[in-house]
Amino acid sequence: HVHINNHWTFAMAAAAAISERDADFDLESHLTPRDVPYVRLECEKAFATLSAQEKQYAHHLSVASWQGARIVLAQTSEESPLVFDLLLRLFSRPHALLAKQAQKENSVVASFEDFVRTHVSEVPVRECAALVDFAAYFFANLGNYLSFGDSKFVPRFPLELFEKLADASDKHFDDGVSCSALLHKVRFPLYALPKEQRCLAIPPDGISAYYSPDIRTADIQLVNDFLTEQKLNPYNQRLFKVNEKHFTVCVASASTKRESETHAFRDCVIDVEYGDFSEPLTKVVHHLREARKFAANDNQRLMLDAYIRYLEDGDVEQHRQSQRHWIKDVQPAVESNIGFVESYRDPFGARAEFEGFVAVVDKVKSAIFGQLVDNAEVLLSHLPWEKEFHKDSFIRPDFTSLEVLAFSTSGVPAGINLPNYEDIRQEDGFKNVSLANVLSSAESSKRVSLISDADQSCFKTNKGHAFEVQVGLHELLGHGSGKVFLEQEDGSKNFDPSLINPLTGKPIATWYKPGDNFDGLFRELSSPVEECRAECVGLYLCLLDEVLAVFGYTEASAMRDIWYTNWLLMVRAGLLALEFYTPSINKWRQAHMQARFAILRTLLAAGEGLVRIECVGEDNLVVHLEESKVSSVGKPAIGAFLREIMICKATADQPRLAALFTDRTDASSDYWIGLRKRVLAQKDLRKQYVQAHTTSGEDGTVHLEQFDPSPAGMVQSFVRRFSGEF
């Protein structure tokens, strides 16, 4: 029996049974959080500066990006696409009807509540807030697993009430789809929390929609070895196990006409099939073709042509070509990128999530980053590795500050450095992007957790400015720096084989052979290691006066406040990272946070009172950073750590780097587990971004619509964005 006032749901019943056998299980951490901060990505002023042609270009690229959202949902969990359809229908049905009857535009949530009040008397309207909260959080993360942390969340809204809503909706709206049937299909994965479903991980430690539930690490490695031999990039693939000796590789492509291929490899059969995500990719391709009509130059047209070939046929080489054209499209009014790009959410670190973004260039802020690029060669010389590990030549990149118009992915970043193809970065260069309206989103005035009373004022005043400096350094001089040692197909190498490895004192013994890449060799460590390298570069270089001067900080006190706050941000983040560590399986769930924990451990190991963690009372923590020791103790410690990471990455020394990073990110001791409990007691909820929506009228005029920064506004934005599908 369900007792509504206590919110005793199917999820809680299932969890209670599990928790009797699982002492580490914490139900509250998996329930949709209350009071999530929603902020609006403001872009109206930037959008207004575009010409009519540029607005059309941006509009069609935005639609193309959002059509790919269904791919992200399917990459998150098997149930997420069905939950998405269920929520959209429940909220859009009464909205469309009441808006038509009233001859005016009602808010989606208000229309939904009116429907519940009028037609579903068994469901108290006040209880529906929990469903709105879940729907908004689900849309924000594009699935029922956190985009930042990869843990599952379930509704606080009782299943029995959900079923009544679905039944009533079907009774009053006949559009050929049954919400009750959809809910029945997803009721167990939507609400249940068995141990193997609580986080994204390689089975049996968790689940991953990139793989079938019966797959194991050895299976993935075997197929990746096959893909390397065949020179097939796994970025746009999923992998499913037929039986112990038979696997199917599914390649994303709009076209389903390409014949499947069957290969024998190490006593196994491996099928390669095309047409995965065909339906959404067909829609993506359609709008890329529409965008091409409004392209500003040949680079954009060539880029879009390559995108279309890539998404139609599944050939990653075409995506590589698109990125070469993208790099050449310098300082466009409308910036965008699309494809299977980042491998953060693949627990093996090889397969990439779909993403598409569209943004408008902020010319004033971009000029600041242009100055950073102007000084880049000099600043790079300050980094703590030998000249042989710098790139052979500096290819001046484009670095722009953007106002996000659309970002279709599971989580919106603050900065971007692309492409991820290392050989293209070395030969053709790269682009850096700082997302200004993400960085400037509303700051809270409340007390900051883990920060001492003495540091509160300085931290709150300067954290946004310091983070902007860190993002610029992280993207341009972090991800944009360093050489990797490559051997080409003809046996030629881009380094001197007699070069002495500074870490071993012996000639270079390892490097990237033809077909090798950083992600493939370093697997699940590739993302956290690379993020750690970039974060260390930011910390190391932010201490330079000439860096801070680029950002407009020339007074000694202002420069001190920025670099001190930046370092304090990092050590605080290192502690907060413990939330994203799962003790029961000894796994990290987020690459950036694993990287920041490694940095915290490095600074603690430096000693001399540089960093100190203080336990206060029963469940509080405070982190202290000794300002006078940052340059004398902190900088050399970060420099040594950064140098070792860079040399190991350059020389493809996976064993040494894995040993180093595993040691620095070991959080399994009783000490760290105890601190983790205190961190969880003080954790802040992550901001979720409500994005704008564009429409194109019959006269070709593109309109921009923005939404309230609230759960209701998030739901409204998605119903508007996808209402044309019903």
Secondary structure by P-SEA (a helix, b strand, c coil): cccccccccaaaaaaaaaaaacccccccccccccccbbbbbccaaaaaaccaaaaaaaaaaaaaaaaaaaaaaaacccaaaaaaaaaaaaaaaaaaaaaaaacccccaaaaaaaaaaccccccccccaaaaaaaaaaaaaacccccccccbbbbbcccaaaaaaaaaaaaaaccccccaaaaaaacccccccccccccccccccccccccccccccaaaaaaaaaaaaaaccccccbbbbbccccbbbbbbbcccccbbbbbbbcccbbbbbbcccaaaaaaaaaaaaaaaaaacccaaaaaaaaaaaaaaacccaaaaaaaaaaaaaccccccccccccccccccccccbbbbbbbbbbbaaaaaaaaaaaaaaaaaaaaacccccccccccccbbbbbbbcccccccccccccccccccccccccccbbbbbbcccccccccccccccccccaaaaaaacaaaaaaaaaaaaccccccbbbbbbbcccccccccccccccccccccccccccccccccccccaaaaaaaaaaaaaaaaacccaaaaaaaccccaaaaaaaaaaaaaaaaaaaaaccccccccccccccaaaaaaaaaaaaaaaaccccbbbbbcccbbbbbbbccccccccaaaaaaaaaaaaaaaaaacaaaaaaaaaaaaaccccaaaaaaaaaaaabbbbbbbbbbbbbbbccccbbbbbbbcccaaaaaaaaaaaccccc
